[in-house]
Amino acid sequence: MSVYFIPWGAKNIASSRLRVFNVVPYMKDAIIGTPDSYKSGDVLIIQKALRRDEMAKAQAQGAKVIYDIDDNYMDKRDFVEMCENADLVTVGSSYFHRYFPDAPVIDDSLDWDGTKKRDYTPSKLVGWHGYGNLNYIQAVAPEFEKQGYKIRSIVGGEYMGHYTQYDVKEWQLDTIDKHLSECDLVAIYLPDDDFSQAKGMNKLIKSWAIGLPCYFSYMPEYDRVVRESGMTGFMVRNWDMHDFSKPWVPEMRKYAMKFHPKHIAKQWEDAIKLL
């Protein structure tokens, strides 16, 4: 049996890096790409891509197809049809169980290059990262600025011009962990909408692995992290009233390591056994 992956995008695309590129090296007989022909027993995993042609080809040749959905595109017919035609649907968070109650959750892998925060001398710097979503940081920046914090926004190069009121850095895979490690804490604001609430917990566990306390809005996967880790006081109800002084503790990194890509590979292998 061979396992083939079609990722949504290249390695610089977060979801594909966390769900495919980081994980495949830990899976036996798994490759990124597709064969000229499939054989019975093969598995094709399509990560969010709209590839009806390859799905139909694989199934016609005796392979099973898993469709992996980690962004909430359930309001778009093309994605719904991909899910309906797959032999198995896997999802990126428990939020998707409202659509697919029995779908295995495949967690985002820990996206960390090993950088550890060493200097905890206060610098009054809040870290935030995203590829766009200016309104997300604007929703909470004033509350930190009232307390004397500066905001470091790490964003895609094409968006940097929109963030000039902050300490803006270009998002690069080989520098983001270093830029975050220079901050005192990380802030993750998410609106209460169906798209944001379906996200995974990767930004939170990345912060914990680096050695940063992280303050975040409610969403199901962050709630799960709180329940499993026992780390309370970091989920924010009101950003203008919250105490942002709780420190990072080593147990946070220990928890984050549960999402090392080798553990996510095991989740994929368990899902494949359901076919």
Steps between C-alpha positions, in 0.01 A plus 500: 500500500618848412362824641493803270437858612371792298556811715298820473814701424877514533698465822473874574121459531435439868232233477693295244824528695337397829276225362709355217860613446607477866326167552571288190866431597367311805261281301598170339445474123359855480591753235385843391373470145301257292594188300437428136257234618366373831467144619245343730585580860662836426377810681475851360471784753383829352564789736226750424584520128220483244622197305191313385697362205765332714244378753295333225812349341624356829163352592452353152837326532421348840658751737321658795483879532509711815394862472652720769325827581650741753341831396128548526398510135177313565306788345669428165347225290829387340648410838183333619497280189863399557404391852193313378696306237792403721525160668585675827503861618757619753476839670729752661298565813205372700296794369447303178315227686183703451535407132683166526431344843722197447791667324840441663669821615850535358677765705731760353858399574723714719656764275820580689864527395638443851552867591462552877447828677793556736472861615189578703596860576178694431506691172129593479467330161197298391538252215231440239528312173275440204510535126246779490202552731596852607165535676592215737794684655323835483226353718736453795805722439347807674462305824868407501611845393314652796729289720814620323552203270619518141360257245724286282300389197657226290321489165539405136724737306217624279306613809778680688395841374172469690674443834738796517346622827651191663845343523443310177716206390470293186378146556774256403512136601861525616456816712150501647590300812797728571284812456235360732757397762600867541149584622362482854182323398285407203142618442250305288168670443237314298146615421205277587416386149471159334830534314720608791344263750593200282874576516762276658719579800835529323573865585443435869723193524767674290513780759522251784781307332704818450449592865239775478182552698213534257166674551218398272131526419268206548470240229450124534859385444641760740242387754620144448861607562397666827310190615775256406792708630333650807644842411238754601496879503606544138165483323373857476137596543548879505826631355460834678479337844735203482818451705783431257766431762478120531836348406598218268577174679695197370191278509373700203788384279452143623137513390586655163737212425201265490439646154842420357455390137581138589188494722286649223630229266351247741164681476512463121588133528207442737265678259621286209412187699136611492480462122 
